[in-house]
Amino acid sequence: MPIPHTDVMPEAEFDTLTVSRGVGQPPAVDLLLPVDELPESSSSPDLVCRRVRDELMLDGNARLNLATFVTTWMEPQARELMAETAEKNLADRAEYPQITAMEERCVRMLARLWHAPHPEQVRGCSTTGSSEAAMLGGLALKRRWQERRRAQGKDTARPNIVMGANVQVCWKKFANYFEVEPRYVPMEPGRYHLTADALTAYCDDNTIGVVTILGSTFDGSYEPVADICMALDGYQAATGTDIPVHVDGASGAMVAPFLDPDLMWDFQLERVASINTSGHKYGHVFPGLGWALWRDAEALPDDLVFEVDYLGGSSPSFTLNFSRPGAHVVAQYYSFLRYGFEGLRNLAAQSRSTARALAARIRTIGPYELITDGSELPAFAFRLTPGTQGCTVFDVSHAMRARGWHLPAYSFPAPCQDVSVLRLVVRTGFTAELAGMFIADLTEVTRNLHTTLPTLAPPHQPLVTA
Ligand SMILES: Cc1ncc(COP(=O)(O)O)c(C=O)c1O
């Protein structure tokens, strides 16, 4: 059936137009297109596509982006599946019951991976990322606290949430958007994430929960979740106040299960009520996909869950968005089936081994001091040795940018604002060859900025990572 259209030039004329301008000629019409207001009329799809592509060339190369934790490489088969399902809306559960089934299976797989004592009782959903998952986790904590307080006849006016000053901005947003007082346990020189020591001084009857991070966005370190839970056990014994824990495993919940099987951080710890992760970080899916899981129905109050019955049965829904891409869930399902436990362990191990090798090498090429060494998340932070004259980490970052590498520099929050670091994140796709080129460039950049450099590694030497 012909598609009715308005005043659009027929396709053939567009073709003539394109051809008449000559293949390889700069298309004059592109230059005339307004970019801050809607063009008055339509243009050829080919011309516009070329125009958009040209603009996109100015963006960075995702594979050279060492700043992001987000997946920048996927197998062609996974890309194909995403392209084939690009039009599928996760919210249309009646139309796409199979994607819903895939989502539920992914939740079950994660529940088992995170040692839920009763995986069948776990409630969970996909989200657009860890930020949305964090909002949901925080909301559930808040609602549970309100219900408890109301049942005790106590007021619910001043909820607070306790977390390290190193939390990712999503937790600051949660506190702001959902009107919960944020209580940040500050960093100290040499302690750049939340630990059990200082924690309970920040807790009281109005604390809806404690957020712990696996691992920290600032430096890739794991927070000691088990110690934190133990400190809260002690606090409960002393005060009677039972404070649940949410684990923000945006990156680490897809790393630790494979590489740190002895680490206690997940649903094995009774106090852990909920966990989030980003499928689009070490879950090997392009952005944006996240997951939020609750240990059981008690951890996710019923009145936050909307029952959707499009499927004939009843399907619980608890997300901020309604319409969302189904393609990301399909890609996650693919990556779980494709790699399995062993494959995911190998990918994570490769990234960690590259990160550790890079960290070890960086120590030797200039006046650098490691804050972390890549042995937790495959990411680490390093700084210029205090007292280094003549350049800052911001200069290094800037000079690396000119070579195409995006290596971010930033300062830690007060009172550690004097600590300025560079952070490097290793993901699948950052090969040993790329790592070798990176080291060669960093060596040269450092030498140029800081002339008294010690002995240098040979340039463009592939990094031996394992
Ligand atoms: C610890 C932590 N939590 C939450 C987030 C936010 O995740 P997303 O980008 O998936 O929303 C990040 C992002 O880097 C993170 O590192």
The ligand as an ORCA input file, in Angstrom:
! r2SCAN-3c Opt
* xyz 0 1
  C      29.529      2.927     40.788
  C      28.623      3.460     39.717
  N      27.306      3.543     39.959
  C      26.434      4.014     39.040
  C      26.877      4.424     37.800
  C      25.883      4.944     36.795
  O      25.722      3.942     35.842
  P      24.955      4.136     34.466
  O      25.879      4.902     33.603
  O      24.768      2.715     34.011
  O      23.673      4.829     34.734
  C      28.242      4.350     37.500
  C      28.755      4.793     36.189
  O      29.919      4.789     35.913
  C      29.134      3.850     38.473
  O      30.455      3.742     38.240
*
